């Protein structure tokens, strides 16, 4: 669980962001209680997060997003 952050919503989508984020101590306590008593829900959220991380947040995914732009910028400097 984490405090609400825009980058979490961007990375994982609003639904998952809402599931793992909290705004205050009361909301944190409620989520802790819920996930401790609902194992399958907790596991499903963890599985969704893992799948997104393995798909979108690996070194290979980072390079696929950034290298083409970096190469184009380097090519532009040679002109």
HULIN-V650516 format. One record per pair of residues at least 4 apart in sequence whose ideal C-beta (glycine too) atoms are under 7 Angstrom apart, sorted by sequence separation. I is the first residue (numbers start at 0). J is the second residue. If there is no record, write none. Layout:
i=I j=J
i=I j=J
This chain:
i=5 j=9
i=6 j=10
i=7 j=11
i=8 j=12
i=11 j=15
i=12 j=16
i=13 j=17
i=14 j=18
i=15 j=19
i=16 j=20
i=22 j=26
i=24 j=28
i=25 j=29
i=26 j=30
i=27 j=31
i=28 j=32
i=29 j=33
i=30 j=34
i=31 j=35
i=32 j=36
i=33 j=37
i=37 j=41
i=38 j=42
i=39 j=43
i=40 j=44
i=41 j=45
i=42 j=46
i=43 j=47
i=44 j=48
i=45 j=49
i=46 j=50
i=47 j=51
i=48 j=52
i=49 j=53
i=50 j=54
i=51 j=55
i=52 j=56
i=53 j=57
i=56 j=60
i=57 j=61
i=58 j=62
i=59 j=63
i=60 j=64
i=61 j=65
i=62 j=66
i=65 j=69
i=66 j=70
i=67 j=71
i=68 j=72
i=69 j=73
i=70 j=74
i=71 j=75
i=72 j=76
i=8 j=13
i=11 j=16
i=21 j=26
i=55 j=60
i=1 j=7
i=21 j=27
i=34 j=40
i=34 j=41
i=8 j=16
i=7 j=16
i=21 j=30
i=7 j=20
i=3 j=20
i=1 j=19
i=2 j=20
i=3 j=21
i=0 j=19
i=1 j=20
i=2 j=21
i=3 j=22
i=0 j=21
i=19 j=44
i=18 j=44
i=0 j=27
i=15 j=44
i=0 j=30
i=15 j=47
i=15 j=48
i=11 j=48
i=11 j=51
